């Protein structure tokens, strides 16, 4: 499909903080995507909780598999709208790089520990990962991603009028237009996250036995998808019927986003990517009906999955473990590995401790806690 006039364009990129010659064989956003995929923070997503801890089952989503699914949906939507697929994919792959071990439980624990320093925000941590914490290149810290990728990373959910401390600090060095909407590609990645999150959490919740297909069949969109799947394959076994239902849910939501985006873009008639940024509202969105349906799906998942007693038990243990790790290191920063002790000289020790813990996988956090609390554990 031809590139739309409102898509990001390489010849209009605002470049990188540290100037580099661009590759002749790759666009700037292909290069950004490749740098994201090859960094260690991305690999660690394989062992970071989405909802279920890794050891609870090999079939449940992790932060890595979720990111890959978001990337696939992002490319599909971007292609249909004539946007830059590589930028949309790069943003999808990077959007969870700042997540802590154990998902939101870990984030809540670090947020409490960092309250005197402005709290912890996984979006800000994603920016910190790609601008400071990844140390792969001789000439600079971070990945030196393009302005467009950094802008989309921090603003994919919309304008930031009260940015987290690190985002505000970075913005003073390289302004990211925090008060505006991001590019259409970033907006696509945000909606793709919602589509993947809700549909696949439904799948994992059923797979875990937290609720049944018959329970979610009462939800809007899901119910219609279930009836269509059962009509198309009345003799299908439950696992196949579940899959057929979920893939229809994803297809309907993608179709709705594309149709709504086309209508909004036609009304705005943007001449370039900056016209998208300057619009008074997002151009990539669900229709009002599907937005209400998504809200109903989310409410169901909150009640029946995220607050299920089995998930609550894991969340409680994880929050306690991360809180204790933070407390142990705060009481004695000399317990940090040498490279992290060296980093702590450049700012508050608590922030360095949070950076160290946030980068851990679930299993590394468990092992580090054991090493610090079990007298007989080997270092």
C-alpha positions, 0 to 999 in steps of 0.5 A: 500500500502506498505511504500516506502523506501523514505517515512519518518520513525518513527525510523529515526525521528529527534525527538522533541525540548523537548524530550517526550516519544512517544505513543505506539498506535500512530506514531509521526505524528499521534500525531502531527496531533492530537495536531494540530486538538485540538489546538485553532488556528485550531478551529479559522480557521472556522471563517477566510476568504478564499476569502469570509468573513464568513457572506457573505454565509454559503456555501463558503469555510473558512480557516478551510474547505479549510484545511480539503479539502487539508488534504483529497487530501494530504492523497489520493496522499500520499497513492498512492505514498507509503508515510506517510499519517499522516505526509502529513495530519498533514502538510495540517491541519497546513499550514494555522494556521498563516493566519490573519483575512480577508485572504491576506488583513489582511496579507498585512496590518500587513506586512506594519505595521511590515516593520521595523521588517522584515514584516509579513509572514503567513508561519513564523506565522504558525511556531510561532503558533505551537512553541510559541503562543499555550500555552496548555502544562505545560512543554513547549510553543507551541505544541512541534511537531516533526522536520519533521512536523516543517520542512515541515511546513516552507519549503512546498513550497521549500527551504528557502534561505532568511527566514522570521525573526522568521523562521531564529530565530527558525532555530538557535535553532533547524536547519530545513535544510532550504536550502534543499527541504522538505520531499515528504510528505510536497511536497504533502501537497503543491501541494494538497493546489494548487489543492484545492485552484484553484478548490474550488475557481472556485466553490465558484466563480460560486456559488457567481455569479462572473462568469459562468460555461460557462466562466470557460469551456474555461479554460484548464482542466476545459473545458475537465472536463465540456464536460465530465460532460455534456456528462455523464449527459446532463440533469443535473441541473446547480448546479449538472453540476458545481459539476460534473465538479469540481470533475473531475478537482480535479481527473485529477490534482491528477492523473497528480501529481501522474503520474509525481511524480512516473516518477521523483521518478523512475529517482531519485531512492531515498533510503530514505527521505533524498535523497528526501531532497537532490534532486535538484528539487521537486519530487512531481510536476505537469507535464509541461502541467498541470502546464501551465493549473494551471497557466491559472486557477490562472490567470483567478481567479485573474482577475475574482475573486480575483480582482472582484469589490465585492471582492475588496470592502471587501478587501479594508474594511478589510485592513483598519480595520486591519491597524486601529487596528494595529495603535490603539494598537501601539499608546497605547499598554495598550489597549491590554488584560493583557496576551498580555501586559505581552508578549510584554515585551519580544520583540518589542510591534509591533510584539506582537500586530501583533501576537494578531491581526493575531490570531483573527477571522474575526468577533472578529477583527470587534468586537475588532475594534468596542470596540476600536472606538465606545464610546458606545460599551461594553467591 
